[in-house]
Amino acid sequence: MIRFKQVLVSFFMVAGFSLVAQEAPKEKESGHTNQSSFKQLYEEFSTPNTYRSASGAPGHEYYQQQADYVMNVVLDDQNHRLYGEETITYTNNSPDDLEYLWVQLDQNVRAKDSKARLKNGEGIPAFETPGGFAGKYITEPFDGGFVIDHVKDAAGNALPYTINFTMMRIDIPKPLKSKEQLSFSIKWNYNIPDHTVDRARSGYEEFTDGNRGYVIAQFFPRMAVYNDVEGWQNHQFWGNGEFALTFGDYEVNITVPADHVLDATGTLQNRKEVFSKEMLSRYEKAKKSYDKPVIIVSQAEAEAAGKGFSKKKKTWKFKAKNVRDYAFASSRKFIWDMQAVKVGAKDVMAVSLYPPEGNPLWEEYSTKAVAHTLLSYSSHTFDYPYPKAISVHAKNQGMEYPMICWNYGRPNEDGSYSDRVKYGMISVIIHEVGHNFFPMIVNSDERQWGWMDEGLDTFMQYLAEQEFGEKFPKAIAPYPKYPSRRGDPAKIVPYMAGDQSTIAPIMSNPENVFQLGPNAYGKPATALNILRETVMGRELFDHAFKTYSKRWMFKHPTPEDFFRTMEDASAVDLDWYWRGWFYTTDYVDIGVKDIEKYYVSNRPTKKMRDYLASRNITEADMPPMVYLDNEKSDGFDASLKGKKPTESSKSLQAFLMDNFDAAERAKLKEPKYFYKVTFDKPGGIPMPIIVSYTYADGSSKDITYPAEIWRKNNKEISVVVASQEELTGIVIDPKAETADIDLTNNTWPRKEVPSEFDKVKQSVKGK
């Protein structure tokens, strides 16, 4: 028995085509912590609790606050100033008593003395836009901060408050207890910036005829979020990190010049007062038009209105249920069109507002793109719940709010436009309308985790673009393959292969990253696309993603809630994936390191025989075995070449004769060639190894080894390829599915292959 155990131990030591060298004893190395890429994310994740469960779903004691607004707003078109007064009713659904309240004052980022102007220490740039240069060095800083006239309680008594940059703390007389409500009012005003100069997310564009197009958002003091994760989310607004906002109901009255047309978050309450009879008739027609938009205000009517500047006023009244924010657009120069979209069992209005400067591009594509977006996103998440989605044309803008967004894309003065402008406009509309889903409904904390709204939305944008004209033909006429800017794995390669000193992990605050576009938009979108197409497969991914979307509709998810739900709903362990793609700046690089050819033999190799002899073990001591011999090994028997395994191994022949009948043996396919293929991984991210093997007879075979193949050796692994034909070629990741940054090591025999980074550089040079 002892002798047989020794034989087995010796055999296992030499298994796998290698021998364990006998080395002299050496000094013991110190121990180490678990450095595996596959260790669980327990150290990174917070402990599940009654508010957020281990499955990624809201816990049974999950809560969120509510902030309801009643607001009266006046737009002073002559002086481009906005005046407003709001009453906020705040409901404390948390288990905590609140000593004070925090309110966001986003416009203070544009106050004359704003520290946001001084936040970057990047020296002198090589070039800058004329407006940016003039704003920094020639003109006086724009004074666009809030003027707070008063803060009062429900009885009209003044409430003390303290303004700290873009946050205002309101000190209440006594703590707001759990489950109690508090109402208070704020009166305010501010100067509206020219967003084409100030690069603001909200403001106006002045046209050559003196008219303005207003896109107004972040225009009122808004309640900050209080939650179970960090208490008050009162991180300052520096410009990049967007918003953490509380859901509520809005009642908003907006007074503008009488010749303006206006649309906003919510349902218009006094349509008959603000619409002409002709507009009402067209609107009723639009409600039944599912195939094409109906013009509500024509270009001719908008151009005629732009010649007069009414001194009269008109008030538009809106109500919105369960939204996290509010915005509106207004101008006398707006063309207006609408189309009905059947989303699930309900009708949604797809809407566009645009000046004549946007035509003919906008009249042709904007509302159709809105309709397509609603259908595509709904199919992957949940049915769009709001009554409308509005796309507003604003020069150089791309910004989103509930039910309404601003989008760029303008033709030349003669009305011509390139494919780049057309697809750029359609893409930004898909992206900004898509933000209704993330984060307007699945309400993540944009101030802290920019990727949770931008990355998820960019991923969904990629899906919608690739479905453009195919999945929803009623919404959009067919087009060739859509030229998506982000989402394709190859397009993130230059970023991931870049200078590590200017790359931050996805799990970074958006204010603290060097390249916000790749970090918050491109890389997470690509990671999710690879996860869907290559790691999980569409069926598992789509079910899990839809589960996350539905679980967190009208709630406040964290990154952990997303990560946990994706695993919970799919039974796929993805901690290694989140760690590599989201928590590090590692990259993907997998290569073919070495190929060795083996043949079946009837006896051990010379090296193995010498090893056994050193242990006083003879061949007779070994149980029946099938041996494999490397053709480059010392003492290799060349007569093994070309023989079938059964011709070279008596033990294999005996086994088959004893265990298979003649009919079964006739069906067996004996491989004549055995290869040890070694893959290495210069990159830090473990990924599935997607391999295409080609053979001498012209056939090929594709195999995907799971990422778990790296779990015990993060640097290199070896696999056995058994074939009836001689192996002639190997290609890793033949369809460029994994964002591999170096393709020069992806082939055997080795080829000089330009990397994806080089390809992108060449394509840029060619434009």
C-alpha positions in Angstrom: 0.0 0.0 0.0 2.8 2.4 0.9 4.6 1.6 -2.3 1.4 2.2 -4.4 0.8 5.6 -2.7 4.4 6.6 -3.4 3.8 5.7 -7.1 0.6 7.8 -7.2 2.2 10.8 -5.5 5.1 10.5 -7.9 2.7 10.3 -10.9 0.7 13.3 -9.8 3.9 15.2 -9.4 4.8 14.6 -13.0 1.2 15.0 -14.4 0.5 17.9 -16.6 3.5 17.4 -18.9 5.9 18.8 -16.3 8.2 17.6 -13.5 8.5 19.3 -10.1 12.2 20.0 -9.7 13.9 18.9 -6.5 15.4 22.0 -5.0 17.5 22.5 -2.0 15.6 23.7 1.1 15.3 27.5 1.2 14.4 30.1 3.7 10.7 30.3 4.4 8.9 33.2 2.8 6.6 35.3 4.9 2.9 34.9 4.5 0.6 37.2 2.6 -3.1 38.3 2.5 -5.5 37.1 -0.2 -4.4 38.8 -3.3 -6.5 36.8 -5.7 -8.5 38.7 -8.3 -11.3 36.2 -7.5 -11.6 36.9 -3.8 -15.1 38.2 -2.8 -15.7 41.9 -2.4 -16.5 41.7 1.3 -13.8 44.2 2.2 -15.2 46.7 -0.4 -18.9 46.2 0.3 -20.8 47.4 3.4 -22.6 44.9 5.5 -26.2 44.2 4.4 -28.9 45.5 6.7 -32.6 46.1 7.0 -32.4 49.0 4.6 -30.4 47.3 1.8 -30.4 43.5 1.5 -27.6 41.1 0.6 -29.5 40.3 -2.6 -29.2 43.9 -3.8 -32.9 44.6 -3.3 -34.4 47.3 -1.0 -34.6 45.9 2.6 -37.8 45.6 4.5 -37.1 48.8 6.3 -35.9 50.8 3.3 -37.1 54.4 3.4 -36.7 57.6 1.4 -37.6 61.1 2.1 -40.2 63.1 0.1 -40.0 66.8 -1.0 -43.2 68.4 -2.5 -43.0 71.8 -4.2 -45.5 74.5 -5.0 -43.7 77.1 -7.1 -44.4 80.4 -8.9 -41.7 81.4 -11.4 -41.4 84.6 -13.6 -39.1 84.8 -16.6 -37.9 88.3 -17.3 -36.9 88.0 -20.9 -35.8 91.6 -21.3 -33.3 91.4 -18.4 -32.7 87.6 -18.6 -33.4 87.2 -15.0 -35.5 84.6 -13.2 -37.7 85.2 -10.1 -39.3 82.5 -8.0 -41.0 81.6 -4.8 -41.5 78.1 -3.6 -43.1 76.3 -0.7 -41.5 73.0 0.1 -43.3 70.4 2.2 -40.7 68.0 3.5 -41.7 64.6 4.9 -39.2 62.8 7.1 -39.7 59.1 6.4 -36.4 58.2 8.1 -36.1 56.7 11.6 -34.0 59.7 12.6 -34.9 63.1 14.0 -33.4 65.8 11.9 -31.9 68.9 13.6 -31.6 70.9 10.4 -32.3 70.7 6.7 -29.9 71.0 3.7 -30.9 72.7 0.5 -28.9 72.8 -2.8 -28.2 76.1 -4.4 -26.6 75.0 -7.7 -26.6 78.4 -9.3 -24.0 79.5 -6.8 -21.4 77.6 -8.8 -21.7 80.7 -11.1 -21.6 83.3 -8.4 -19.1 86.1 -9.1 -16.8 84.9 -6.3 -17.3 81.2 -6.9 -14.4 79.0 -5.8 -15.3 76.7 -8.6 -13.4 79.0 -11.0 -10.3 78.3 -9.0 -10.6 74.5 -8.5 -8.2 73.4 -11.3 -4.5 73.9 -11.3 -3.6 72.9 -14.8 -1.6 75.9 -16.0 -1.9 77.4 -19.4 -3.6 75.2 -22.0 -2.3 75.0 -25.5 -5.6 76.2 -26.9 -9.0 77.4 -25.7 -12.3 78.5 -27.2 -12.6 82.3 -27.7 -15.5 82.4 -25.2 -13.5 80.4 -22.6 -10.5 82.6 -23.1 -12.5 85.8 -22.9 -14.4 84.6 -19.8 -11.1 83.9 -18.0 -9.0 86.8 -18.9 -10.9 89.6 -20.5 -14.4 90.0 -19.3 -15.7 90.3 -15.7 -16.9 87.1 -14.2 -20.6 86.5 -14.7 -22.6 86.9 -11.5 -25.1 84.1 -11.6 -25.5 83.1 -8.0 -28.8 82.9 -6.1 -30.1 86.0 -4.3 -32.1 84.6 -1.4 -34.8 87.1 -0.4 -36.2 85.1 2.5 -36.7 81.7 4.1 -39.9 81.5 6.1 -41.8 78.8 8.0 -45.5 78.0 7.3 -46.6 80.9 9.6 -44.5 83.4 7.8 -41.8 83.6 10.4 -38.2 84.0 9.3 -36.0 80.8 9.5 -32.3 81.3 10.1 -30.1 79.9 7.4 -26.4 79.6 6.5 -25.1 79.5 2.9 -22.0 77.4 2.4 -21.1 77.8 -1.3 -23.7 75.7 -3.1 -25.4 74.4 0.0 -27.8 76.1 2.4 -28.5 74.8 5.9 -31.9 75.8 7.3 -32.0 75.8 11.1 -35.4 74.7 12.3 -36.8 75.6 15.7 -37.0 72.0 16.9 -36.0 68.7 15.4 -38.2 67.3 12.7 -39.2 63.9 14.1 -39.5 60.7 12.2 -42.7 60.5 10.2 -43.4 64.3 10.6 -43.7 67.0 7.9 -42.5 70.5 7.7 -43.4 73.3 5.3 -41.3 76.3 4.6 -40.9 78.8 1.8 -38.0 80.4 -0.1 -38.1 83.4 -2.3 -35.1 83.9 -4.7 -33.9 85.3 -8.0 -30.8 85.1 -10.1 -29.3 86.3 -13.4 -29.7 83.7 -16.2 -26.4 83.0 -18.0 -25.8 82.8 -21.7 -25.0 79.1 -21.8 -23.2 79.4 -25.1 -20.6 81.6 -23.4 -20.7 80.5 -19.8 -20.8 76.8 -20.6 -23.7 76.4 -18.1 -26.0 73.5 -18.1 -28.9 75.9 -18.0 -29.4 79.4 -19.5 -30.3 81.0 -22.8 -29.0 81.3 -26.4 -29.3 84.7 -28.0 -30.1 84.5 -31.7 -29.0 87.1 -34.3 -32.5 88.7 -34.4 -32.4 89.4 -30.6 -34.6 86.6 -29.6 -33.6 84.1 -27.0 -34.2 80.4 -26.4 -34.3 79.5 -22.8 -33.5 76.1 -21.3 -34.0 76.5 -17.6 -32.9 74.0 -14.9 -31.3 73.8 -11.5 -33.2 77.1 -11.2 -34.7 76.7 -7.7 -33.4 75.8 -4.2 -33.8 72.0 -4.1 -33.8 69.6 -1.1 -30.7 67.5 -0.7 -31.0 63.8 -0.1 -31.0 62.3 3.3 -30.6 58.5 3.3 -29.3 55.4 5.1 -26.0 55.5 3.3 -24.5 58.8 4.3 -27.1 60.9 6.1 -27.3 64.2 4.3 -25.7 64.2 0.9 -24.4 67.7 1.0 -21.3 67.3 -1.1 -20.8 70.7 -2.8 -21.6 71.2 -6.5 -18.3 72.0 -8.2 -19.6 71.5 -11.8 -18.9 67.9 -12.8 -20.6 65.8 -10.1 -24.3 66.2 -10.9 -27.2 65.7 -8.5 -28.6 63.7 -5.6 -32.3 64.6 -5.4 -35.4 63.6 -3.6 -38.6 62.5 -5.2 -41.8 64.5 -4.8 -44.8 66.1 -6.4 -44.6 69.5 -8.1 -47.1 72.2 -8.8 -45.4 74.9 -10.9 -46.8 78.1 -12.5 -44.4 79.7 -15.0 -45.0 83.2 -16.3 -43.3 84.1 -19.5 -43.9 86.6 -22.4 -47.3 86.0 -24.0 -45.8 85.1 -27.4 -43.6 82.4 -26.0 -44.3 78.7 -26.4 -43.2 76.6 -23.4 -43.0 73.0 -22.3 -41.8 71.5 -19.0 -41.7 68.6 -16.6 -45.2 67.5 -15.8 -48.7 67.7 -17.3 -50.0 71.0 -18.6 -53.1 72.0 -16.6 -54.4 75.0 -18.6 -53.8 74.0 -22.2 -56.9 75.8 -23.5 -55.7 79.1 -22.0 -52.2 79.0 -23.5 -52.9 77.2 -26.8 -54.5 78.7 -29.8 -57.5 76.8 -31.4 -55.2 75.7 -34.2 -52.6 74.4 -31.7 -55.3 72.5 -29.8 -56.6 70.9 -33.0 -53.1 69.8 -34.0 -52.4 68.5 -30.5 -55.5 66.3 -30.6 -54.3 64.9 -33.9 -50.8 64.3 -32.5 -52.3 62.2 -29.7 -53.4 59.7 -32.3 -50.4 59.8 -34.6 -48.1 56.9 -33.9 -46.1 56.8 -37.1 -44.9 60.4 -37.6 -44.8 63.7 -35.7 -47.5 66.3 -36.0 -46.5 70.0 -36.1 -48.0 72.0 -33.3 -46.2 75.2 -34.1 -44.7 75.5 -37.6 -41.5 77.0 -38.7 -43.4 79.8 -40.5 -45.3 80.6 -37.3 -42.2 80.5 -35.2 -40.4 82.9 -37.6 -43.4 85.2 -37.6 -43.5 85.2 -33.8 -39.8 86.0 -33.6 -40.4 89.4 -35.3 -42.5 90.7 -32.4 -41.6 91.1 -28.7 -44.8 91.0 -26.6 -45.0 93.0 -23.4 -47.9 90.9 -22.2 -47.5 87.9 -20.0 -48.9 84.4 -20.0 -48.8 81.8 -17.2 -48.3 78.1 -18.0 -49.4 75.7 -15.2 -48.0 72.3 -14.7 -48.3 69.4 -12.3 -45.8 66.5 -12.0 -46.1 63.4 -9.8 -43.2 61.6 -8.3 -40.3 63.3 -10.0 -36.9 64.2 -8.6 -36.4 67.5 -10.4 -38.0 70.1 -12.6 -37.0 72.0 -15.7 -38.6 74.0 -18.6 -37.8 75.5 -22.0 -39.4 78.7 -23.4 -39.0 80.9 -26.5 -41.1 82.7 -29.0 -38.9 81.1 -31.7 -39.7 77.5 -30.9 -41.1 75.1 -33.5 -43.1 72.4 -31.7 -44.0 68.9 -32.8 -45.3 65.8 -31.1 -46.0 62.1 -31.7 -47.8 59.4 -29.7 -45.8 56.3 -28.7 -47.5 53.2 -27.4 -45.4 52.0 -24.5 -46.9 49.0 -22.9 -50.5 49.7 -22.3 -50.3 53.5 -22.3 -49.6 56.3 -24.7 -46.6 58.6 -24.2 -46.1 61.8 -26.1 -42.7 62.2 -27.8 -42.1 65.9 -28.1 -39.5 68.3 -29.7 -38.9 72.0 -29.4 -36.4 73.7 -31.6 -35.7 77.1 -33.3 -35.6 77.4 -37.1 -31.8 77.2 -36.8 -32.2 73.5 -36.1 -34.1 72.7 -39.3 -34.4 70.7 -41.4 -32.4 68.3 -39.2 -34.6 68.5 -36.2 -38.0 68.3 -37.9 -36.8 65.1 -39.6 -35.2 63.2 -36.8 -35.7 64.6 -33.2 -39.1 63.3 -32.3 -38.5 60.0 -34.1 -35.4 59.6 -32.0 -37.3 60.3 -28.8 -39.9 57.7 -29.8 -37.2 55.1 -30.6 -35.5 55.7 -27.2 -38.7 55.2 -25.2 -39.4 51.9 -27.0 -35.8 50.6 -26.8 -35.1 51.5 -23.2 -38.5 50.3 -22.0 -37.9 46.9 -23.6 -34.7 46.5 -21.6 -35.9 47.9 -18.2 -39.5 48.9 -17.5 -42.3 50.7 -19.3 -41.7 54.4 -19.3 -44.1 55.7 -16.7 -44.2 59.4 -17.4 -46.8 61.1 -19.8 -44.2 62.6 -22.2 -40.5 63.0 -23.1 -39.3 66.3 -24.6 -36.2 67.0 -26.7 -35.2 70.7 -26.8 -32.6 72.0 -29.2 -30.0 74.1 -27.5 -26.6 75.0 -29.0 -23.8 72.8 -27.7 -26.0 71.4 -24.9 -26.5 67.9 -23.7 -28.3 67.8 -20.4 -31.2 65.9 -18.8 -34.1 66.4 -16.4 -37.4 64.5 -15.8 -39.4 64.4 -19.0 -37.3 67.1 -20.7 -33.7 67.4 -22.0 -31.5 69.8 -24.0 -29.7 68.4 -27.1 -27.1 69.7 -29.6 -26.8 69.2 -33.3 -27.2 72.1 -35.7 -27.1 72.1 -39.5 -25.1 74.6 -41.5 -26.8 77.9 -42.3 -27.9 76.6 -45.7 -29.6 73.6 -44.1 -27.0 71.0 -45.1 -25.5 68.7 -42.6 -23.0 65.8 -42.5 -23.6 62.3 -41.2 -21.4 63.2 -38.3 -23.8 66.0 -37.3 -26.9 63.8 -37.9 -25.7 60.9 -35.9 -24.3 63.1 -33.2 -27.7 64.7 -32.8 -29.6 61.4 -32.7 -27.1 60.0 -30.3 -27.3 62.9 -27.8 -31.1 62.7 -28.0 -31.1 59.0 -27.2 -28.6 59.6 -24.4 -30.4 62.5 -22.8 -33.9 61.1 -23.2 -32.6 57.8 -21.9 -31.5 59.6 -18.7 -35.2 59.5 -17.8 -34.6 55.9 -16.9 -31.2 56.4 -15.2 -31.1 58.5 -13.0 -34.5 60.2 -13.1 -36.4 57.0 -12.2 -33.6 54.6 -11.0 -32.4 57.5 -8.8 -28.7 57.0 -8.2 -26.5 59.5 -6.5 -24.8 61.3 -9.4 -22.9 63.6 -7.1 -21.0 60.6 -5.7 -21.1 58.0 -8.5 -21.2 59.6 -11.9 -21.0 56.2 -13.7 -24.2 54.9 -12.2 -26.2 57.3 -14.4 -23.8 58.1 -17.2 -22.3 54.7 -17.6 -25.6 52.8 -17.4 -27.2 55.3 -19.7 -24.4 55.1 -22.2 -24.6 51.3 -22.2 -28.4 51.6 -22.9 -27.7 54.2 -25.5 -25.4 51.7 -27.3 -28.2 49.1 -27.3 -30.7 51.6 -28.6 -28.3 52.8 -31.3 -27.6 49.2 -32.4 -31.4 48.6 -32.5 -31.9 51.8 -34.5 -34.2 51.2 -37.4 -34.3 47.4 -36.8 -36.2 46.6 -33.6 -38.7 49.5 -33.8 -39.2 50.2 -37.5 -42.3 52.3 -36.8 -40.3 54.8 -34.9 -37.4 55.2 -37.3 -36.7 54.4 -40.9 -34.0 51.8 -41.5 -30.3 52.9 -41.5 -27.0 51.2 -42.0 -25.1 49.9 -38.9 -25.2 52.7 -36.4 -21.8 54.4 -35.8 -21.8 54.2 -32.0 -19.2 56.4 -30.4 -19.0 54.4 -27.2 -19.8 50.8 -26.2 -17.7 48.9 -28.7 -14.8 47.2 -26.8 -12.2 48.3 -29.2 -13.0 52.0 -28.7 -12.1 52.0 -25.0 -8.6 50.6 -25.7 -6.7 53.9 -26.1 -8.0 55.0 -22.7 -7.3 51.8 -20.9 -3.8 51.6 -22.5 -3.0 55.2 -21.6 -0.9 56.8 -19.0 -1.8 55.3 -15.6 -1.1 58.6 -13.9 -4.1 60.2 -15.6 -6.5 57.2 -15.2 -8.8 56.7 -12.2 -11.0 53.7 -11.3 -14.6 53.9 -12.3 -15.4 53.9 -8.6 -14.3 57.5 -8.2 -16.1 60.7 -7.5 -16.6 62.5 -10.9 -14.9 65.6 -9.6 -11.7 63.6 -9.0 -11.1 62.0 -12.3 -8.8 63.2 -15.1 -11.0 62.2 -18.1 -14.6 62.2 -17.2 -15.9 61.0 -20.6 -14.0 57.7 -20.7 -14.2 57.2 -16.9 -17.9 57.7 -16.3 -19.4 57.1 -19.8 -17.2 55.0 -22.0 -15.5 52.5 -19.7 -18.5 51.4 -17.7 -20.7 51.2 -20.8 -18.0 49.0 -22.4 -17.7 46.9 -19.3 -21.5 46.3 -19.3 -21.5 45.5 -23.0 -18.7 42.9 -22.6 -20.5 41.5 -19.5 -23.7 41.1 -21.6 -22.1 39.7 -24.8 -19.1 37.8 -23.6 -19.2 36.9 -19.9 -22.8 36.4 -18.9 -24.7 36.1 -22.2 -27.7 38.1 -23.2 -30.4 36.1 -21.6 -28.8 36.1 -18.1 -27.6 39.7 -18.3 -30.9 41.1 -19.6 -32.9 39.4 -16.9 -30.6 40.6 -14.2 -30.4 44.1 -15.6 -34.2 44.3 -15.8 -34.5 43.0 -12.3 -32.2 45.8 -11.0 -34.1 48.4 -13.0 -37.5 47.3 -11.6 -36.2 46.8 -8.1 -34.9 50.4 -7.9 -37.6 52.3 -9.8 -38.3 55.5 -7.9 -35.7 54.6 -5.3 -32.1 55.4 -4.5 -29.7 52.5 -5.4 -26.0 52.4 -4.6 -23.2 50.7 -6.6 -23.4 47.7 -4.3 -27.2 47.3 -4.9 -26.4 47.1 -8.6 -23.5 44.7 -8.3 -25.4 42.4 -5.9 -28.6 42.4 -7.9 -26.7 41.4 -11.1 -25.3 38.4 -9.3 -28.4 37.6 -7.4 -30.6 37.5 -10.5 -28.2 35.5 -12.6 -26.3 33.1 -10.4 -23.0 34.3 -11.9 -20.2 35.2 -9.5 -19.0 38.6 -10.8 -16.9 39.9 -7.9 -13.7 39.4 -10.0 -15.3 41.4 -12.8 -16.4 44.4 -10.6 -13.0 44.4 -9.0 -11.0 44.5 -12.2 -13.2 46.8 -14.3 -14.7 49.1 -11.6 -12.3 49.2 -8.6 -8.9 49.3 -10.5 -7.3 50.8 -13.5 -6.1 47.5 -14.7 -6.4 46.6 -18.4 -7.0 43.5 -20.5 -4.0 41.9 -22.2 -4.0 38.1 -22.9 -1.5 36.4 -25.2 -0.3 33.1 -26.6 3.0 32.4 -24.8 4.0 29.0 -26.0 2.9 25.9 -28.0 4.3 22.4 -27.4 3.3 19.2 -29.4 2.9 15.8 -27.6 2.3 12.2 -28.8 0.8 9.3 -27.0 3.4 6.7 -25.8 3.4 3.3 -24.3 6.0 4.1 -21.7 7.1 7.1 -19.6 9.4 9.7 -21.1 13.1 9.5 -20.4 12.9 12.4 -18.0 10.1 10.7 -16.1 12.0 7.3 -16.1 15.0 9.0 -14.6 12.8 10.7 -12.0 11.2 7.4 -11.1 14.6 5.7 -10.9 15.8 8.4 -8.4 12.9 7.2 -6.2 13.7 3.5 -6.7 10.4 3.1 -8.7 10.4 0.9 -11.8 8.0 1.0 -14.7 6.6 -2.3 -13.5 5.5 -0.5 -10.3 3.3 1.9 -12.2 -0.4 1.1 -12.8 -1.6 1.1 -16.4 -1.1 4.6 -17.8 -1.4 6.5 -21.1 1.8 8.5 -21.4 2.4 11.7 -23.4 5.8 12.7 -24.8 6.9 16.1 -26.0 8.5 15.9 -29.4 11.3 18.2 -28.2 12.1 16.1 -25.1 15.4 14.2 -24.7 15.0 10.7 -26.0 11.8 11.3 -27.9 10.7 8.3 -30.0 10.1 9.7 -33.5 8.2 6.6 -34.5 5.2 7.9 -32.5 4.5 10.5 -35.1 1.5 9.8 -37.2 0.2 6.9 -35.1 -3.2 6.7 -33.4 -3.3 6.7 -29.6 -4.5 3.1 -29.7 -1.5 2.1 -31.8 1.0 3.7 -29.4 -0.5 2.7 -26.0 -1.3 -0.9 -25.1 -3.0 0.2 -21.9 -5.4 2.5 -23.8 -6.1 -0.2 -26.3 -6.9 -2.7 -23.5 -9.1 -0.2 -21.8 -11.2 0.4 -24.9 -11.5 -3.3 -25.6 -12.7 -4.0 -22.1 -15.1 -1.1 -21.8 -16.6 -0.6 -25.4 -18.1 -3.1 -27.8 -17.2 -3.2 -31.4 -20.0 -0.8 -32.5 -19.1 1.7 -29.9 -15.4 1.5 -30.8 -16.2 2.1 -34.4 -17.7 5.5 -33.4 -14.7 6.7 -31.4 -12.6 9.5 -32.9 -9.0 9.2 -31.9 -7.0 12.5 -31.8 -3.6 12.1 -33.5 -2.2 15.4 -32.1 -1.9 16.7 -28.6 -0.8 20.3 -27.9 0.0 22.1 -24.7 -1.0 25.7 -25.3 0.2 28.2 -22.7 -1.6 31.6 -22.4 -0.2 34.4 -20.4 -1.8 37.6 -19.0 0.3 40.7 -19.0 -2.8 42.7 -18.2 -4.3 42.8 -14.7 -7.9 42.0 -15.5 -8.8 38.3 -15.7 -11.2 37.7 -18.7 -12.5 34.7 -20.6 -10.0 33.5 -23.1 -11.8 33.5 -26.5 -9.8 31.3 -28.8 -10.1 30.3 -32.5 -8.1 27.2 -33.4 -7.4 26.4 -37.1 -6.2 23.1 -38.5 -4.3 21.8 -41.5 -7.5 20.7 -43.3 -8.9 24.2 -43.2 -11.3 23.6 -40.4 -11.6 25.7 -37.3 -12.9 25.4 -33.7 -13.8 28.2 -31.4 -13.5 27.7 -27.6 -14.2 30.2 -24.8 -12.4 29.3 -21.6 -14.1 30.9 -18.6 -12.4 33.7 -16.7 -12.2 31.3 -13.7 -9.4 29.6 -15.5 -7.1 32.3 -14.0 -8.3 31.8 -10.4 -5.2 29.8 -9.3 -2.6 31.4 -11.5 -3.1 35.0 -12.4 -0.1 35.1 -14.8 -0.2 32.1 -17.1 -2.2 28.9 -17.6 -1.9 25.9 -20.0 -4.6 23.9 -21.7 -4.6 20.7 -23.8 -5.8 20.8 -27.3 -6.5 17.3 -28.8 -7.2 17.1 -32.5 -7.3 14.7 -35.4 -5.7 17.3 -37.6 -2.5 19.3 -37.1 -2.9 22.6 -35.4 -1.8 25.4 -37.7 -3.0 28.6 -36.1 -4.4 30.3 -32.9 -6.1 33.6 -32.5 -7.2 35.1 -29.2 -10.2 37.3 -29.1 -10.7 37.1 -32.9 -13.8 39.5 -32.9 -12.2 42.0 -30.5 -14.8 41.4 -27.7 -12.7 42.0 -24.6 -10.9 45.4 -25.1 -7.5 43.7 -25.3 -5.0 46.5 -25.5 -2.2 44.6 -27.3 -3.1 42.3 -30.3 0.5 41.6 -31.2 0.6 38.6 -28.7 -2.8 37.3 -29.7 -1.8 35.0 -32.5 0.3 31.9 -33.2 2.3 31.8 -35.3 3.1 35.3 -34.2 2.0 38.1 -36.6 2.7 41.8 -36.7 -0.8 43.0 -35.9 -1.6 46.7 -35.3 -3.1 47.2 -31.9 -6.6 48.7 -31.5 -4.9 51.8 -30.1 -2.8 52.0 -33.3 -5.9 51.5 -35.4 -7.7 54.3 -33.7 -4.7 56.6 -34.1 -4.6 55.9 -37.8 -8.3 56.5 -38.2 -8.0 59.8 -36.4 -5.1 60.8 -38.6 -7.2 60.0 -41.7 -10.1 62.3 -40.8 
